[in-house]
């Protein structure tokens, strides 16, 4: 038996209880974790926004650690290897999986929603979801390498085609995604304009690499000033409806918006005239692939990206952690010590 935080039903916080430890299947491993990250998606799962979620469920999808046990058909990993997992298990057979776009697999199953997740010490993960972690990557950085840094690499590099020297606006830059996106964008050679509504986070955002900060109503005007009237080449939208209008109007001609977050789960209003007349485009980006996960771990291993540990909570403090995240009390990422 082991302790796990379990979400029994919608709109109730997870509670810690004893659950069975699992045995690995033929193509699976058991991962022993030290810490796991808490994603805002976990809170949205609790609030019922993911209809495929099965209850009761152990939340969490930020899985990493050392291989404790290996199934008999596993060939790429052995006991003791440091590994990180995708947040999902792809089917491995569809066109998307065969072409390295497994994040778009229509048959994938997500940890913490359809599969029992990360809020426990020992987690069963299929080999197909795993990559190896370099020695000098911290446990916290490994934990967030799929959902946060890998997801950002996927959005900026693969979907957004960010180039060195371009201007990028990152909304919600004090949050768990935004703060790490600042680092990834700088590692890719961009000039970073960071948006935040939290006064106390501004100095911290500059310390991790942002070139400028904007905030408040009509922040698009300040973005235009900072870019000589042109606007930015790329926006990474981590917030959603609350900032999207200003974000979109911050674009230069030919600029693009990559949407990775929508915290209040509201529809976006698109200024269609701007979209057409300025040749802008909008794309969504979801999760990471094994390729972008490896790239994120490489950037971390090289010291270009590091985990911003906002606060580490004990497993029994999961409700406190959720409340702190909802109240924007944490700069960077919240973690659970499992």
C-alpha positions in Angstrom: 0.0 0.0 0.0 1.0 3.6 -0.5 -0.4 7.0 0.3 -2.0 9.0 -2.6 -4.2 12.1 -2.9 -7.5 10.9 -4.5 -10.1 13.0 -6.1 -13.4 11.3 -5.4 -15.8 13.6 -7.2 -16.2 16.9 -8.9 -15.9 20.1 -6.8 -14.3 18.4 -3.8 -10.6 18.7 -3.1 -8.4 15.6 -3.2 -8.0 13.7 0.0 -5.1 11.5 1.1 -5.8 7.8 1.5 -4.1 4.4 1.2 -4.1 2.8 -2.3 -2.6 -0.3 -3.7 0.9 -0.3 -5.2 0.8 -1.5 -8.8 2.9 -4.1 -10.6 4.3 -3.2 -14.1 2.7 -4.8 -17.2 4.9 -6.3 -19.8 5.6 -3.0 -21.5 5.5 -0.8 -18.4 7.8 0.4 -15.6 7.2 1.5 -12.0 8.6 5.0 -11.4 9.7 6.0 -7.9 9.0 9.8 -7.5 10.4 12.4 -5.1 8.2 15.3 -6.2 5.5 16.0 -8.7 4.3 19.3 -10.1 0.8 20.7 -9.7 -0.7 22.0 -12.9 -3.7 24.4 -13.1 -5.2 21.7 -15.3 -5.5 19.5 -12.2 -7.7 22.2 -10.6 -9.8 22.4 -13.8 -10.2 18.6 -13.5 -11.5 19.0 -10.0 -13.9 21.6 -11.2 -15.3 19.2 -13.9 -14.0 20.8 -17.1 -12.6 17.5 -18.5 -15.6 15.2 -19.2 -13.4 12.2 -20.0 -12.0 12.2 -16.4 -12.9 9.1 -14.5 -13.7 9.3 -10.8 -12.3 8.4 -8.3 -9.0 9.4 -9.8 -5.5 10.2 -8.5 -4.7 13.6 -10.1 -1.5 14.8 -11.5 0.4 14.2 -14.8 3.9 15.6 -14.1 5.7 12.3 -13.6 9.4 11.7 -13.2 11.9 9.8 -11.0 13.9 6.6 -11.0 12.8 3.3 -12.5 12.0 0.9 -9.6 10.7 -2.1 -11.6 10.7 -3.1 -15.2 8.2 -5.2 -17.2 9.6 -8.1 -19.1 9.2 -6.6 -22.6 10.8 -3.2 -21.7 14.0 -2.7 -23.7 15.0 1.0 -23.5 15.0 1.4 -19.8 16.4 -0.5 -16.8 16.1 -0.3 -13.1 17.8 2.8 -11.7 17.4 4.9 -14.8 16.2 8.5 -14.3 13.2 9.1 -16.5 10.4 11.6 -17.2 7.1 10.8 -18.7 4.8 12.5 -21.2 1.5 13.6 -19.5 -0.3 11.0 -21.5 0.0 7.6 -23.1 -0.2 7.7 -26.9 -1.5 4.8 -28.9 1.7 4.5 -30.9 -0.1 3.4 -34.1 -2.0 6.3 -35.6 -0.7 8.8 -38.2 0.1 11.4 -35.5 2.1 8.9 -33.4 3.9 7.6 -36.5 5.0 11.1 -37.6 6.2 12.3 -34.2 3.1 14.3 -33.3 1.9 12.0 -30.6 0.5 15.0 -28.6 -2.3 15.0 -31.2 -3.1 11.3 -30.9 -6.9 11.0 -30.7 -6.5 7.7 -28.7 -4.2 9.0 -26.0 -5.1 8.7 -22.4 -4.1 11.4 -19.9 -2.6 10.7 -16.5 -4.7 12.1 -13.7 -7.9 12.1 -15.8 -8.3 8.8 -17.6 -5.3 7.0 -16.0 -4.3 7.1 -12.3 -1.9 10.0 -11.9 1.1 11.4 -10.1 0.0 12.4 -6.6 1.7 9.3 -5.1 5.2 7.9 -4.8 5.1 4.9 -7.1 3.5 5.3 -10.6 3.0 2.8 -13.4 3.9 4.2 -16.8 4.2 2.5 -20.2 7.6 2.6 -21.9 6.2 4.5 -24.9 5.7 7.6 -22.7 9.2 7.8 -21.3 12.5 9.6 -22.0 15.7 9.5 -20.1 16.7 12.4 -17.8 20.3 13.8 -17.8 22.2 13.5 -14.5 22.4 17.2 -13.8 18.7 17.9 -14.1 17.1 18.5 -10.7 14.0 16.4 -9.6 11.9 19.5 -9.8 13.0 20.3 -13.3 12.5 16.7 -14.4 9.0 16.7 -13.0 7.9 19.7 -15.1 9.8 18.8 -18.2 6.8 17.5 -20.1 3.9 19.6 -19.0 5.7 22.9 -18.6 9.1 23.3 -20.3 8.5 20.7 -22.9 5.0 22.0 -23.6 6.5 25.5 -24.0 9.2 24.2 -26.4 6.5 22.6 -28.4 4.5 25.8 -28.5 7.3 28.2 -29.3 9.6 26.2 -31.5 7.4 23.6 -33.2 4.1 25.4 -33.5 5.1 29.1 -33.3 8.4 28.8 -35.2 10.1 31.3 -32.9 13.4 32.6 -34.3 16.3 34.3 -32.5 15.9 38.1 -32.5 12.1 38.1 -32.6 9.9 39.9 -30.1 7.6 37.7 -28.0 4.9 38.6 -25.5 4.2 36.1 -22.8 1.0 36.6 -20.8 0.6 35.3 -17.2 4.4 35.5 -16.9 4.3 35.0 -13.1 2.5 31.7 -13.3 3.9 28.2 -13.5 3.8 28.2 -17.3 4.6 31.8 -18.0 7.7 32.0 -15.8 9.3 29.0 -17.4 8.2 30.3 -20.8 10.3 33.4 -20.2 13.4 31.2 -19.8 12.7 29.0 -22.8 12.0 32.0 -25.0 15.3 33.6 -23.9 17.1 30.3 -24.5 15.8 30.4 -28.0 17.1 33.9 -28.6 14.0 36.0 -28.3 13.4 39.4 -26.8 10.8 38.8 -24.1 8.0 41.2 -23.0 6.2 39.7 -20.0 2.7 40.5 -18.9 1.5 40.1 -15.3 -1.1 41.5 -13.0 0.8 40.7 -9.9 2.9 43.7 -8.7 5.0 41.6 -6.3 6.1 39.3 -9.2 7.4 41.9 -11.5 11.0 42.1 -10.1 11.2 38.3 -10.0 10.1 38.1 -13.7 12.9 40.5 -14.7 15.4 38.4 -12.6 14.6 35.3 -14.7 15.3 37.0 -18.0 12.4 39.1 -19.2 13.5 42.3 -21.0 10.3 44.3 -20.2 7.1 44.1 -18.2 3.6 45.2 -19.1 0.4 45.1 -17.1 -3.0 46.6 -16.6 -5.8 47.4 -19.0 -4.8 48.1 -22.6 -1.3 46.7 -22.1 -1.2 46.5 -25.9 -0.4 50.2 -26.0 2.7 49.6 -23.9 3.8 46.7 -26.0 3.5 48.9 -29.1 5.7 51.5 -27.4 8.3 49.0 -26.5 8.5 47.7 -30.1 8.6 51.1 -31.8 5.0 50.9 -32.8 5.3 47.6 -34.7 4.1 45.1 -32.1 5.5 41.6 -31.4 6.1 38.8 -33.7 4.7 36.1 -31.4 2.4 35.9 -28.4 2.3 33.0 -26.0 -1.1 33.2 -24.5 -1.1 31.3 -21.2 -4.1 33.0 -19.6 -6.9 32.9 -22.2 -10.0 35.1 -22.4 -8.9 37.7 -19.8 -5.8 38.8 -21.8 -6.4 37.6 -25.3 -7.9 40.8 -26.7 -4.9 42.9 -25.8 -2.5 40.1 -26.7 -4.0 39.8 -30.2 -3.8 43.6 -30.7 -0.2 43.5 -29.7 0.8 41.6 -32.8 2.8 43.0 -35.7 1.9 42.4 -39.3 2.2 38.7 -39.9 2.4 38.1 -36.2 1.0 35.0 -34.6 -0.6 33.9 -31.3 -0.1 30.5 -29.8 -2.7 29.7 -27.2 -1.7 27.2 -24.5 -3.9 28.2 -21.6 -7.5 29.3 -20.8 -7.8 29.4 -17.0 -11.4 30.5 -16.8 -12.5 28.2 -19.7 -14.3 31.0 -21.6 -14.5 31.4 -25.4 -12.2 33.9 -27.0 -13.4 36.9 -29.0 -11.2 37.3 -32.2 -10.9 40.7 -33.8 -11.6 39.4 -37.3 -10.6 42.6 -39.1 -7.1 42.6 -37.6 -6.8 38.9 -38.4 -7.4 39.5 -42.0 -5.9 42.9 -42.7 -2.7 42.3 -40.7 -2.2 38.7 -41.9 -2.2 37.4 -38.4 -2.8 33.8 -37.3 -3.9 32.0 -34.2 -2.9 28.4 -33.3 -3.5 26.2 -30.3 -0.7 24.0 -28.9 -1.2 21.1 -26.6 1.3 19.3 -24.4 4.7 18.0 -25.5 6.0 15.2 -27.7 9.0 13.0 -26.8 11.1 15.3 -29.1 10.1 18.5 -27.4 10.5 16.8 -24.0 14.0 15.8 -24.8 14.8 19.4 -26.0 13.4 20.8 -22.8 15.6 18.5 -20.8 18.6 19.4 -22.9 18.1 23.1 -22.3 17.8 22.4 -18.6 20.9 20.3 -18.6 22.8 23.1 -20.3 21.7 25.5 -17.6 19.6 27.7 -19.9 16.3 26.7 -18.1 15.8 25.9 -14.5 12.8 24.9 -12.4 11.3 27.9 -10.6 10.2 26.3 -7.3 7.4 28.5 -5.9 6.6 26.3 -3.0 6.8 22.6 -2.1 3.8 21.2 -0.3 3.5 17.9 1.5 1.0 15.5 0.0 -1.4 16.2 2.9 -1.4 19.9 1.9 -2.8 19.4 -1.5 -5.9 21.5 -0.7 -3.7 24.3 0.5 -1.7 24.1 -2.6 -4.7 24.3 -4.9 -6.0 27.4 -3.0 -2.7 29.1 -3.2 -2.6 28.6 -6.9 -6.1 29.8 -7.4 -5.3 32.9 -5.4 -2.0 33.6 -7.4 0.1 33.4 -4.3 2.9 31.4 -5.9 5.6 32.6 -8.3 6.7 29.7 -10.5 5.5 26.1 -9.9 3.9 24.5 -6.9 5.1 21.0 -6.1 3.9 18.1 -4.0 6.5 16.1 -2.1 5.3 12.5 -2.4 
